[in-house]
Amino acid sequence: MQWLIEPFQYEFFRTGLSVAILAGALCGLLGVYIVLRGMSYIGHGLSHAIFGGAVVSYVMQWNFYIGAGAWGFLSAVLINQTVRKTRIGADAAIGVITTASFAIGVALISRYRRFTQSFDAALFGNILGVTWEEVAVVGGITLLVTLTILLMYKQLLFTTFDAEVAQVYGVRTQWVDTLFALALAAVIIASMQVLGVTLIAAALVIPAITARLLTDSFGRMMSYAVAIGVLCGALGMYLSFYVDVASGATIVLLQATAFGVALTISGLRHQAGKRLTHVHVD
């Protein structure tokens, strides 16, 4: 039991563990909607767009969370509007808008070289540098996004599975999509310190896909995805502490391992089901 307690003597571990658990739960919760909407690519793209916003916030001396969050939200809305009002596909719109935003960040970094090192943390995560103030911000975002999903549960669910039918029944799908974009931007901002831009997409997608392999129930899928996010966040912090490996990468590798286990279980179930269908009673 000593190995469970020992890391808690260090404040960086306590703050890191807290934010890893919160970010894991948050990514797992919203990831279910992302996967079921077939929007896995937008998590990757929007994280790159927010990186551009983070750099702009630094240059303009804006608050990081407000500046980067607003940039990410506007990027998501611009993607939605581009897809709705033009013949451009969602993947192309995401590719153009988010890559251009990321390029703005890279261009500014090359111009203002003095903070290049700071944005290595944005790219790859810096969970050991998280403060209690930042933990509080991530906790606030987690609470806000969770309440939003609970209050908009039916509208989000209807829009996720059949947006056209939802419109017929009076659901304002455009407003729902806008709200979802805002929530997604907030989640990426909250997770950036933990995982960095390069790993956020994996944390959004892997727990949800893993949960999908384990159940066909939407409610259970949400519960499993959150549980996987929380467990991998906590275990990843412990493993990175003792093995001395980057925390964000360790968390994602654990999630990938969970996916592999779920895939194996799903395959065995499928094989067992096929064998049962071929059993004949004499």
Secondary structure, DSSP 8 states (H G I E B T S, - for coil): -HHHHGGGGSHHHHHHHHHHHHHHHHHHHHHHHHHHTT-HHHHHHHHHHHHHHHHHHHHHT--HHHHHHHHHHHHHHHHHHHHHHSS--HHHHHHHHHHHHHHHHHHHHHHSGGGTTHHHHHHH--GGG--HHHHHHHHHHHHHHHHHHHHTHHHHHHHHH-HHHHHHTT--HHHHHHHHHHHHHHHHHHHHHHH-HHHHHHHHHHHHHHHHHH-S-HHHHHHHHHHHHHHHHHHHHHHHHHHT--HHHHHHHHHHHHHHHHHHHHHHHHHHHHHHHT----
